[in-house]
Amino acid sequence: MSQKEKRKYQVGRFWLDREESSSKWYIYWYDERKRKTRRKTTSTTDHERAKDAIDEHYYASRGPVRAQAYEADIRKILANYWLEHGRGIPAAPVINTTITSFTKFIDQEEDAGRIAGLTMLSDITPRFIRRFITWRLSHTTKVRKDKAGNITRILVIKKKSSPNTVQTYIKYIRAAINWAYKNGDILYCPHIPGISKYELNGPRTAFISIQMMADALTYARDKKMDYLFKFILGCIGTIARPEAVLDIHVGHQMDWSQDFLNLNPPGRRLTSKRRPVIAVPDLLKAWLREENGHFIQLQGKPVKSIKKGWRTMREELDWPKLIVSKTIRHSIAKTLRTNSDFKKKYDLIIDPWELSGHMGHQAPGSLGITEGYAQYIPDGGSTVIKGLNAYFKELEEIVAFNLHPSCTQVPQRVPEDVQIKGH
């Protein structure tokens, strides 16, 4: 029997047929990803009703906007975005995780029969994205690789994720589709809904007091964990994000002629998470003068991640789990801005524009235009630097040792949980 004789009725890539063991009609199609023929029952033995069912299935699979130019493979869109752009920017690890997670969800949707054949751009509807958001809030993916570094398996694990994390994934899904549109690969961008501001995490409530910061420095010193001690000092003195502090290479980023520190390493592309050039408080300058290479290192190699060491310290100090390494940045900014007792003690008035510029924040609305003319320039005599000098002075009154490097440095213990670049 020829294929034409076998296919009693066909619409697009779908056709009707029956199994020998059943009198009901089935919708068949060839799945290019699985490389096999798949089927879906029409739940009827009547041929005319079956034809209506396959028509409905065909039009449902194509969605509301249907021109051939719109039928782009979403996997190819994601792959092109990664190869042409994503892998070359600082956010590459997050983009890679986003693509892996979204692709795995697409696989599951196809396997469940909610998408017929390969998932196309027209299948990426608001309903589809909302299903992804719901799934990602309660699941994550884990990649298995062989010795050569090739992916062998992607596992789905039940694990809650914060709404802000999932919102970041949506951001890069949008970016991939916009990239395809700007490069002429597609003719339209579908609406990609995100998580509403009411569902996102509210204002950051985790806070590290000056006493807690002193406890953290004492812990790192007592445990002979110099890398953690210097990391905390670096986060306080720069009010920078943890990644920026871990990246600091003194010889490449410190301008000793002006005592300015460029938080963006040479060759690193600037992103929306701006890393400004900043002035440095006195105590941190003393520590930076002790090292010409990477500021945070262990056994001569830069430390890649502080997360495990931080969690261990947090547990031993009995801190809430909401307190992460980035909380240092938020806590210093909050102390300088709102701690009236601290500011009265040291006669401080912190200029909000100087604090914003030091932290790399971009002015919103009409202030952004002003910022284009009056860019932030670091100043060693700024109110922020005066505030940081006072903060370190307050810490020295609390801890039982001198914070200066000549008095504080101790031999380092090699912990099991620290990650080192190159290992």
Disulfide bonds with the S-S distance in Angstrom:
none
